[in-house]
Amino acid sequence: MRVEIDEEALAEAADARDYYTAVNQGLGHDFLIALDRAINRIIAQPSTWPSYTRRTRRYLMDRFPYAVIYMVREDTIRVLAIAHQHRRPGYWTERLP
């Protein structure tokens, strides 16, 4: 299965990494490891995590208050957002095709 990550989602991941690095030197790295684990789990079983909207699914990350919002299309997983769970819910919906 192929994975496409929207530029905005990449920017969100970088912002979260930078924030956690500022809090504690190793925490930003831990965030990236958790994100990598989340994406690998989604790739392995994309339909396991619950529907979030009509066309998306949501994976809640371990240890960090972030969710990976994604769509599954045939042989592609498209990551729309790396969204903080307590800020601006639904802001990413404008990214839906």
N, C-alpha and C positions, 0 to 999 in steps of 0.2 A: 504494500500500500504506500502510495506517495503522500507526502505532507507538504502543504503550502502554508506558510505563516505570513499573514498580512504585515505590511511594514509598520502599521500602527501597533500591532501586537508585539512586534519586536521592540519597538520604542517603549512600550509599557513594561516589558521584561527588563530592559536596560535601566529604566527609571527605578524599578523596584530593587534591582541589584545594587544600584548606586545608593539608594536610601539605606538598605540593610548594611552595606559596606561602611557607610558613615556611622551607623549605630554601633557596629562591632566588626572589626577587620575581616573575620572569617564568615560572617553571616551572609554577605552577598554571594559568596561562593556556595554556601549551603542552599541559598535560594535557587541558584542555577542548577544545582544537583537535583533538587526537588522538582523543578520545572522539567528537566530532562527525563526524570523518572515518570512524571505525569504524561508527557508526550509519548514515551515508549509504551506505557500501559494503554494509552488511547489507540496507538497503532496496532497493538496486539489484539485488542478487543474493542473496536470502536463503538459497538452498539451496547456495551455493558452499562455505560453511565446514562443517567436519566435524561429524558427530553427536557429542554429548558424553555424553548419557544417551539413553535410549530416546526421550524426547520433546523433547530440547533440542539446540541447536547452540552452538558456542563460537567466538568471534572473538578471536584474540589481538592485543592492541593493539601498535602499533609504539612503540618507545622506552620504554614503561612496562610494568611487570610486572603488567598487569591483563588480564582477559578479560571480554568482554561475553557473558553467558549469555542465550540467547533461545529462544523458541518461535515457530514459524510456524503460524498457523491461518488458513486460507482467505485473507482479505484483510488480516489483522492480524499484526504482529510484536509479541510481548510480551517486553520486556526484563525478566528476572527478577533479574539481579545484575550489578554492576560489581565483579567479584571479584578480589582480589589473588591472584596465582597461587601464592604461597608461604605463605599463611595459611589455616587452617581449611578444608581442601578439603571441598566438599559441604555446607557450612553452609546454603546457599541452597535445598537440595532441599525444605525444608518449605514453600516458596513455590509449588511445583508444584500446579496445580489437581487 
